[in-house]
């Protein structure tokens, strides 16, 4: 490095001293990132070791070892079953674990989508309209504390023990999460922002909501959607308590038969699916909220 020029040469390239750290990071990686990865691996190994020792201490029946869970996962992943295509009724060969996951998605996705759309629409409407808010606030305060599982009896009576009933339960959970996030997002839009928009010619409610309120409230709305993606997987397991087919039912059924390794394997499947869906939505959220950067 030259003290006068303040540059450093790497492979014939001269760069400023201030860029040396950035260049080293690109060439050799971020030391803090590598350190975090190492600590994460160390923590994971320690967790698996404690899990293994704990399983051995109780005999490996009530708590299966990590190896037993891995073996159960492979068994469920490769066990042949027949899958009936919806609507078409055609039978196709498949394996058990993917089939159970698809069965859960039959009520997870409709429940999540319908509940989220209705929740966001209701939250935006009540957050914007003072009259509507005053009229419906007593109703929302009465219904909100009721947990989604309390509606299982009505789901069975109204829709039956099937995907529709489970989707109903999931939809209730998604509705309230998105409702309150959308409501608080709209309610938190600065008055100054709406006044500026009005001074620029935005003089009707629909245009104000579409061009000003929704963009300003979008961070809160997106947070609600992302939260419901994870929370609704928890609700799926509980919604399948009454017999709707899927991953949650497999967890409960396996536990009742003391096949705890199978039960834990399906629990980890839910975790993996959530991590993937959360990662995908995080990218969507970053693109939608790119204007904030």
C-alpha positions as CSV (number, residue, x, y, z in Angstrom):
1,X,0.0,0.0,0.0
2,X,1.2,3.5,-0.8
3,X,0.9,6.0,2.0
4,X,0.6,8.8,-0.4
5,X,-2.0,7.4,-2.7
6,X,-3.8,5.4,-0.1
7,X,-4.4,2.5,-2.5
8,X,-3.8,-1.2,-2.3
9,X,-3.1,-3.5,-5.3
10,X,-4.8,-6.9,-5.5
11,X,-4.2,-9.0,-8.6
12,X,-3.1,-5.9,-10.5
13,X,-6.2,-3.9,-9.5
14,X,-5.7,-0.6,-7.6
15,X,-8.4,0.2,-5.1
16,X,-8.9,2.9,-2.5
17,X,-8.1,2.1,1.1
18,X,-11.7,2.6,2.0
19,X,-12.7,-0.2,-0.3
20,X,-10.2,-2.7,1.1
21,X,-12.6,-4.1,3.6
22,X,-15.3,-4.5,0.9
23,X,-12.9,-6.2,-1.4
24,X,-11.7,-8.6,1.3
25,X,-15.4,-9.4,2.1
26,X,-16.1,-10.3,-1.6
27,X,-12.9,-12.4,-1.9
28,X,-12.9,-14.3,1.4
29,X,-16.5,-13.9,2.7
30,X,-18.0,-12.1,5.6
31,X,-16.3,-13.2,8.8
32,X,-19.3,-12.4,10.9
33,X,-21.5,-14.4,8.6
34,X,-19.2,-17.4,8.7
35,X,-19.1,-17.1,12.5
36,X,-22.9,-17.1,12.7
37,X,-23.1,-20.1,10.5
38,X,-20.6,-21.9,12.7
39,X,-22.5,-21.0,15.8
40,X,-25.7,-22.2,14.2
41,X,-24.2,-25.5,13.3
42,X,-22.8,-25.9,16.8
43,X,-26.2,-25.1,18.4
44,X,-27.9,-27.6,16.1
45,X,-25.5,-30.3,17.0
46,X,-25.8,-29.6,20.7
47,X,-29.6,-29.7,20.4
48,X,-29.5,-33.0,18.6
49,X,-27.2,-34.4,21.2
50,X,-29.4,-33.4,24.1
51,X,-32.4,-34.7,22.2
52,X,-30.6,-38.1,21.7
53,X,-29.5,-38.4,25.3
54,X,-33.0,-37.5,26.5
55,X,-34.6,-40.1,24.3
56,X,-32.2,-42.7,25.6
57,X,-33.0,-41.7,29.2
58,X,-36.7,-42.4,28.7
59,X,-36.2,-45.6,26.6
60,X,-36.8,-44.1,23.2
61,X,-40.6,-44.8,23.2
62,X,-42.2,-41.6,24.6
63,X,-39.4,-39.5,23.0
64,X,-37.9,-41.0,19.8
65,X,-34.2,-40.4,18.9
66,X,-33.3,-38.2,16.0
67,X,-32.2,-41.3,14.0
68,X,-35.6,-42.9,14.7
69,X,-37.4,-39.8,13.4
70,X,-35.2,-39.7,10.3
71,X,-36.0,-43.4,9.6
72,X,-39.7,-42.7,10.1
73,X,-39.5,-39.8,7.7
74,X,-38.0,-41.9,5.0
75,X,-40.6,-44.6,5.6
76,X,-43.5,-42.1,5.3
77,X,-41.8,-40.5,2.3
78,X,-41.5,-43.8,0.4
79,X,-44.6,-45.8,1.6
80,X,-46.8,-46.4,-1.4
81,X,-50.4,-45.3,-1.3
82,X,-53.1,-44.5,-3.8
83,X,-54.1,-40.9,-4.3
84,X,-57.5,-39.9,-5.7
85,X,-57.4,-36.7,-7.8
86,X,-60.0,-34.2,-6.7
87,X,-62.9,-33.6,-9.1
88,X,-61.6,-36.1,-11.6
89,X,-61.7,-39.0,-9.2
90,X,-58.7,-40.7,-10.9
91,X,-56.5,-42.9,-8.8
92,X,-52.8,-42.4,-9.2
93,X,-49.8,-44.1,-7.3
94,X,-48.1,-41.9,-4.8
95,X,-46.4,-42.0,-1.4
96,X,-47.9,-41.3,2.0
97,X,-46.1,-38.2,3.2
98,X,-46.7,-36.1,0.0
99,X,-50.3,-37.2,0.0
100,X,-50.9,-36.2,3.6
101,X,-49.3,-32.8,2.9
102,X,-51.5,-32.2,-0.1
103,X,-54.6,-33.1,1.9
104,X,-53.6,-30.5,4.5
105,X,-53.1,-27.9,1.7
106,X,-56.7,-28.6,0.5
107,X,-58.0,-26.7,3.5
108,X,-54.9,-24.6,4.4
109,X,-54.8,-22.7,1.2
110,X,-58.5,-21.9,0.7
111,X,-58.9,-21.1,4.4
112,X,-55.8,-18.8,4.3
113,X,-56.8,-17.0,1.1
114,X,-60.5,-16.5,1.9
115,X,-59.8,-15.5,5.6
116,X,-57.0,-13.1,4.5
117,X,-59.0,-11.4,1.8
118,X,-62.1,-11.0,4.0
119,X,-59.9,-9.9,7.0
120,X,-58.0,-7.3,5.0
121,X,-61.2,-5.9,3.3
122,X,-63.0,-5.6,6.7
123,X,-60.0,-4.1,8.4
124,X,-59.5,-1.5,5.6
125,X,-63.3,-0.6,5.6
126,X,-63.6,-0.2,9.4
127,X,-60.2,1.6,9.6
128,X,-61.4,4.1,7.0
129,X,-65.0,4.6,7.9
130,X,-65.7,6.0,11.3
131,X,-69.4,5.2,11.1
132,X,-68.8,1.6,10.1
133,X,-66.2,1.3,12.8
134,X,-68.6,2.5,15.5
135,X,-71.3,0.2,14.3
136,X,-69.2,-3.0,14.1
137,X,-66.7,-2.5,17.0
138,X,-69.0,-4.1,19.6
139,X,-69.4,-7.1,17.3
140,X,-65.7,-7.5,16.7
141,X,-64.9,-7.2,20.4
142,X,-67.4,-10.0,21.2
143,X,-66.2,-12.3,18.5
144,X,-62.5,-11.7,18.5
145,X,-61.7,-13.5,21.9
146,X,-63.4,-16.7,20.7
147,X,-60.6,-19.1,19.5
148,X,-61.0,-20.7,16.1
149,X,-61.2,-24.2,17.6
150,X,-64.3,-23.2,19.5
151,X,-66.1,-23.2,16.1
152,X,-65.3,-26.9,15.4
153,X,-68.8,-28.0,16.4
154,X,-70.3,-25.5,14.0
155,X,-67.9,-26.6,11.2
156,X,-68.9,-30.2,11.6
157,X,-72.7,-29.4,11.7
158,X,-72.6,-26.9,8.8
159,X,-69.9,-28.3,6.6
160,X,-69.2,-31.9,7.8
161,X,-66.0,-33.7,8.7
162,X,-64.1,-32.8,5.5
163,X,-61.8,-30.2,4.0
164,X,-64.5,-27.6,3.9
165,X,-64.9,-27.8,7.7
166,X,-61.2,-27.6,8.3
167,X,-60.9,-24.7,5.8
168,X,-63.6,-22.9,7.8
169,X,-61.5,-23.1,11.0
170,X,-58.3,-22.0,9.2
171,X,-60.2,-19.1,7.6
172,X,-61.4,-17.8,11.0
173,X,-57.9,-17.7,12.3
174,X,-56.6,-16.0,9.2
175,X,-59.4,-13.5,9.2
176,X,-58.7,-12.0,12.6
177,X,-54.9,-11.8,12.1
178,X,-55.3,-9.9,8.9
179,X,-58.3,-7.8,10.1
180,X,-56.4,-6.2,13.0
181,X,-53.2,-5.7,11.0
182,X,-55.1,-4.0,8.2
183,X,-57.2,-2.0,10.7
184,X,-54.2,-0.7,12.6
185,X,-52.4,0.0,9.3
186,X,-55.2,2.1,7.9
187,X,-55.9,3.8,11.2
188,X,-52.2,4.7,11.4
189,X,-52.0,6.5,8.1
190,X,-50.9,10.1,8.9
191,X,-53.6,12.8,8.5
192,X,-51.0,15.1,6.8
193,X,-50.6,12.5,4.0
194,X,-54.3,12.4,3.3
195,X,-54.5,16.2,3.4
196,X,-51.7,16.5,0.9
197,X,-53.4,14.0,-1.4
198,X,-56.7,15.9,-1.1
199,X,-54.9,19.2,-2.0
200,X,-53.5,17.5,-5.1
201,X,-57.0,16.6,-6.4
202,X,-57.8,13.2,-4.7
203,X,-61.4,14.0,-3.7
204,X,-63.2,10.7,-3.5
205,X,-62.9,7.8,-1.0
206,X,-62.1,5.0,-3.4
207,X,-59.2,6.9,-5.0
208,X,-57.9,8.0,-1.6
209,X,-58.0,4.4,-0.4
210,X,-56.4,3.0,-3.5
211,X,-53.7,5.6,-4.1
212,X,-52.9,6.8,-0.6
213,X,-54.2,4.6,2.2
214,X,-53.4,1.1,0.9
215,X,-49.8,2.0,0.0
216,X,-49.2,3.7,3.3
217,X,-50.8,0.8,5.2
218,X,-49.2,-1.9,3.1
219,X,-46.3,-2.7,5.6
220,X,-48.8,-3.5,8.3
221,X,-51.0,-5.5,5.9
222,X,-48.0,-7.5,4.6
223,X,-47.0,-8.3,8.2
224,X,-50.5,-9.6,8.8
225,X,-50.4,-11.9,5.8
226,X,-46.9,-13.2,6.8
227,X,-48.1,-13.8,10.3
228,X,-51.2,-15.7,9.2
229,X,-49.1,-17.9,6.9
230,X,-47.3,-19.3,10.0
231,X,-50.2,-19.2,12.4
232,X,-52.6,-21.0,10.1
233,X,-50.3,-24.0,10.0
234,X,-50.8,-24.3,13.7
235,X,-54.5,-24.0,13.3
236,X,-54.4,-26.7,10.6
237,X,-53.1,-29.3,13.1
238,X,-55.9,-28.4,15.6
239,X,-58.5,-28.2,12.8
240,X,-57.8,-31.8,11.9
241,X,-58.6,-32.9,15.4
242,X,-62.1,-33.8,14.4
243,X,-60.9,-36.2,11.6
244,X,-60.2,-34.1,8.5
245,X,-57.4,-35.8,6.7
246,X,-53.9,-34.3,6.5
247,X,-50.6,-33.9,8.3
248,X,-52.2,-32.8,11.5
249,X,-54.4,-35.9,11.7
250,X,-51.3,-38.0,11.1
251,X,-49.6,-36.4,14.0
252,X,-52.5,-37.0,16.3
253,X,-53.2,-40.6,15.0
254,X,-49.6,-41.6,15.3
255,X,-49.3,-40.2,18.8
256,X,-52.4,-42.2,19.9
257,X,-50.7,-45.4,18.6
258,X,-47.5,-44.4,20.4
259,X,-45.7,-44.1,17.0
260,X,-44.0,-41.0,18.3
261,X,-41.2,-41.1,15.7
262,X,-43.9,-40.8,13.0
263,X,-45.6,-38.0,14.9
264,X,-42.3,-36.0,15.2
265,X,-41.5,-36.6,11.6
266,X,-44.7,-35.0,10.5
267,X,-44.2,-32.1,12.9
268,X,-40.9,-31.4,11.2
269,X,-42.6,-31.6,7.8
270,X,-44.9,-28.7,8.9
271,X,-41.8,-26.8,10.1
272,X,-40.1,-27.3,6.7
273,X,-43.2,-26.2,4.7
274,X,-43.6,-23.1,6.9
275,X,-39.9,-22.1,6.4
276,X,-40.2,-22.5,2.7
277,X,-43.5,-20.6,2.4
278,X,-42.2,-17.8,4.8
279,X,-39.1,-17.5,2.7
280,X,-41.0,-17.2,-0.5
281,X,-43.4,-14.6,1.0
282,X,-40.5,-12.6,2.4
283,X,-39.2,-12.2,-1.1
284,X,-42.7,-11.1,-2.3
285,X,-42.9,-8.6,0.6
286,X,-39.5,-7.1,-0.2
287,X,-40.6,-6.6,-3.8
288,X,-43.9,-5.0,-2.8
289,X,-42.3,-2.8,-0.2
290,X,-39.3,-1.9,-2.3
291,X,-40.4,1.7,-2.4
292,X,-39.5,2.0,1.3
293,X,-35.8,1.4,0.6
